[in-house]
């Protein structure tokens, strides 16, 4: 941001860094240069008010992107409120036809704007944005405008029409977050790759087992788990009569829960042993449970970034000899419900652990598992 003193930028870097435990932010140095003092104070207020970490992360990322795009596309910082013409320009730069672009270099986002955003690390994908991404960024832009006590043109008929027509002109097939579910057989193959006694193997084994057994937790929930969220429960009697260790995990507010609801899930048996083995090996008696490990085997004091959880899953998929592009961390979530369906566990019981609120969403995995092995698929 032109005209900003180095000292104020350094202060914003420190302010953003102080929020990292709650709000992991990549490219903090770049964001500190783009965001204003008021922007950072807004984020700090939202953290103090208890806004969900995922919501804050998305809002901060989108704000940084919008500021960078405005500078690249117009040469000026993001105006408040944004005029309708700028909103329409944003749509034109992000929703466009790849086929038309091949014959018209001026169609869509200008090459020079694309390159500036790519060089700054704000743009990684190739081609137009997903419509949902554009809608989310416009929604966050509108929210930030309202927080400033201003009115924007986000409800204008022209903007709504532009988005609707752009989406209709270039249909995009909906893709699942993870092409294949990490069911029990796949999970066993991944766990086999981390059966050693290195810190990395012990940590990754605990991550995989805890994420799956706790109902298919989201990668952000796994990355943000803290030791203080665990409660030791009385042992559970196993099928052979032996006592199994048990833990409860207090998730607090999640993506699908209410603001004041404390979501609780349970771990029993092997996942508890795997988690305890990691906490003991890493000497973690408080704070973030899953942390980075450097090349020398030192355990970081900070929590893993949610993206790192996805990277760990893909690394173990590769080591297991499976196709990396077919699996992701979300496959642990869909895999839990799919495996529950395969084992005949009632849907309501599985949803108690996965914490799905929508029967319609959760039942998709059950219906797919039943249809694949059911009589209707075996008429011949």
Secondary structure, DSSP 8 states (H G I E B T S, - for coil): -TT--HHHHHHHHHHHHHTTTTS--S-HHHHHHHS-HHHHHHHHHHHHTT--HHHHHHHHHHHHHHHHHHHHHHSS---SS--HHHHHHHHHHHS--HHHHHH-TTSSS-HHHHHHHHHTTS--S-SS--HHHHHHHHHHHHHHHHHTT---STT-HHHHHHHHHHHHHS------SSSS---HHHHHHHHHTT-SSSHHHHHHHHHHHHHHHTTS--HHHHHT-BGGGEEEEEEEE-TTS-EEEEEEEEEES-TTS-TT--EEEEEETHHHHHHHHHHHHTT--SSBSSEEE-TTS-EEEEE--HHHHHHHHHHHHHHTT--GGG--THHHHHHHHHHHHHTT--HHHHHHHH----HHHHHHHHHHHHHHHSGGG---
